Amino acid sequence: MTGVFERAGAHLVVIPLQVHSSRMVISKMSAAIGNGHIGEGANLQEFLEKQKDTEVIINGGYFYFEKVKETYGIELPMGKNVGDGFGICKISDNSYADTSSCSDRMGGWVVQRCKGEPFELIPNISGTKHPNCEEYKYILSCSPLLMMEGKRVTNPVTPLEIKEKKGPPGHLGHLTQPNQRSLIGQRLDGSLVFISTQNGIIFEDMQELVEKSGCQTAMALDGGGSTFLWEKGQPKVQGDKTRVVGNSIVVFAETF
């Protein structure tokens, strides 16, 4: 399955990736890219001006949201976001480095041991060893987990979300409301699928699409104004064009 789809009034783009993993990395979004630089973010255009050899790029995970625990009573979902062994988002607080992905919802990580190694999607379930920088050079925390072992994952909704009819901002992209969203999925053969939507959609509809795309595992990335998907010089999905985003998943035109 590939191409553009309409679902519940939403314009969705699906890009299956049959590329060698050495062309793909989790990258910091920084207008001033440099070795060891902890990126404070950039918008998509600023990033593309620095990375001329980009073939496909999708938004990554989340910036730090300081009050998510005190406001919603749940743990920070961001975990480690690492590229080339360095943090790839602005670190606002020490708790940002915590690797726990939401306590009451299953999340997970997209990881890569080093350039040239395959990408792995690791669900954060009971007993899972949390990835660390000594083992993986690239780590991207994702939430929520949408698909595991080819089956949909049900994510519970907190009492406050039921009351407000939305999820924490910058966290799950308002779990119970239609929203712009991006996700990454992986098939049995190891190939990856990027899915993004221009208009609002709920996670259940995204789960249906990853099922049809043959994904065994799928996790949500950031959403809302941070949503973007760009392929071969063309913007496929674009949220807020001026939005500063901390990190992304990039497929380069050539191997490293």
N, C-alpha and C positions, 0 to 999 in steps of 0.2 A: 504494500500500500504506500502510495506517495502522492504528493500534490496538495491541492487546496480543497477543503471540504466545508460544507455549511452544516452546522448542527445547532439547534435551538437558537437560531438567529445569529450564531457566532461564525466568524470567518476564521477557519483553522488552517494552518500550514504544517504539513508533515514532511520531514526530510530524513529518509533512511541513509545511513552513512556506511558505505562499504569501503572504508579507507584504512590504510595502514596506520596503526596507532602512533607511529613516530611523527605523524603530521598533526597530532592532536594534543593540546595541553590545556590545563586550567590556568588561566592567565589573570594577572592583576589588570584592572582598567585604570591606567594612569596616563595622563597627558605628558608626563615627564618620566618615561620609562628608563630605569637604570638598574644595574646590578644591586640587589639587596634593598632596593627601595620599597618601602611599605606604601603602597598606593593609597591615596586619599580619594581615588575615584576619578572618572572622566565620563563624558557622554560618548555615545557610539561614534560620532563623527570625529571627535578628538582622538579616539583610539585608532580608527582606521587611517587617519593621517600619519600616524606613527608606524603602523603595521601594514605596509603596502601589499604584502604577500598573503593576506587573509582571504580564504575561500568561503568559509562558513563561520559564523559566530552567533552564539545565543547567550542571553544573559545568564549569570550564575546565581549565587545565593544571596544572602541578605546582609545589609548593614546592621550594625548593633542597635538594638532597640532597648534602651536602658530600663524602662519601666514595665517590661512585659511580664515579669514574675509578680511584682506587687500589684499590677493591674488585673492580670488574668489568672494568677495563681498557678502558673505553669513554668517549667524551666525554659531557659533560652534555647532556641532551636538552631542557632547558627553553627555552633561547634567550631572546629578548626577550618579555616579557609586558607589554604597554603598553595603557593606556586613557587617552584624552584627552591623549596625549603624555607621560604620566607612568608610571613603573613601578607595577604593580598588585599586586606581592607584596613581602614583606619581603626586602630585599637583604642576604644574609648574607655575601657575599664578592664581590669585584670580578669574578670569573670567572662570576658569575651572569648578567652582562650579555652574555656571549658568545652570538652568534646561531647557532652551529653546533648542528644537531640531530644527535644520535648519528652517529658516524663510520662505524660498520659496519652501521647500519640506516637506511633512508630515513625521514625524518620530514617535517615541513613546517610551514606557518603558515596560520592564518586571519587575513586582513588586511582592513582597511577604510581608505580614504584619509581619510575624515572622515564625520561623521554625514550620512546621506542618500545616500551612495555605496554601490554594491553590495558585498557581502562577496565575497572571493576566497579560494579554497583553493590555495595554492602548494606543490607538492611540492618537497622539498629534494633535487634530483637533481644530478648533475654539471653544472657550468656555471650553476646557478641563482644569481641575484643575491639575496643575503640582504636581506630587508626592513629598513628603518631608520626611525627616528622622523621624519626629515625628509620622507620620502615617504609614510609611513602613520601616521595618528594612532592606529590600533588594530592591535595585533599580538598574536597568541596562538600560541605555539609548541606543536606537537602531535607525538606519536610513539606508535606507529609509523605510517607510511603504509600503509594497507590496500588502497586501490584507486586506480589511475591509468589514465586513458584507457579506463575501463570494464573493466579487467582487474585481477585480484587481484595483489597484490605479495607476494612471498615474503620474509620477514624472517629472516636467518640467526640462529642461536642460538650464543652464545659457549660455550667449553669449560666455564667455571665454571657457567653456567646448566644445561648438560647434567648436570654432576656434582651440583649442588644440586637439580635438577629445578624450578627457578624462576628468575625474572628479578629484576633489582634492585628493591628496594622503592621505591615512589613514582616508578618510572621507566616500566616497561611493564606494570605491574600483573601481574607474574609471567607472562611470555609463554607458558610451557609448561604453566601450571596454570589451571584454571577460576577466575575471579575476577569480582567485580562490575566492570562497565565502562560507559563512555560514549563515544560517538563522534559526529562530525559528518560529513555527506556532502553532496555537491552534484550536482544533475542537470544535464543539458545546457542546460535553460532557465534555469539560474542559481538555481533554487529550492533550499532547504536542507532537510536531513532530520536530525533529532535522534534518536538511538537510545540507549537505556540499559537496563540489566538489573538486576533486583533480586537475582538469584541468580548463582552462578558460571557462567561460560561461557568458552570459549577464542576466540581471535581468528578462527580459521577459520570458526566458526559465525557470528560477526559479519560476516565477509566475505560469506558466503552471503546474509545478510539485506540488506546494502547492495546486493548485486547485484539481488535481487528488488525492492528499492525504487527501482531505476533510477538509482543513483548512478554518476557517472563518476569522481568523486574522493571518497575518504573517509579520514579520519584519526582516530586514537584520542585521546581526552582522558584525564583522570585516571580512576582507578578505585578499587576497594576501598572503604574507609570514606568517601572523599571523593565518592562517586558520589551524584548526585541529579538528578531531573528533575521539575519542578513545572509544572503547567499550570492556569490559570484557577481558582486557589484550591484545587487538589487536588494533594497529593503523589503522583506516579505511581511514582517510584522514590526510595528513601531509604536511604542507607548509615548511617553513624554520625551520629545527629542532633546530637551535640555537637561533631562534627569541625569544626575551623576550616579553612576553605578560602580560598585566596588570590584566586581570580578566577573569573569565570563568563561565559557568553554569555546576554544578556538580551533578550527581546522585550517592549517596552512596549505598553500598551494603546492609547496615542495616539502620533501623530507628535510629533517634537520641535518 
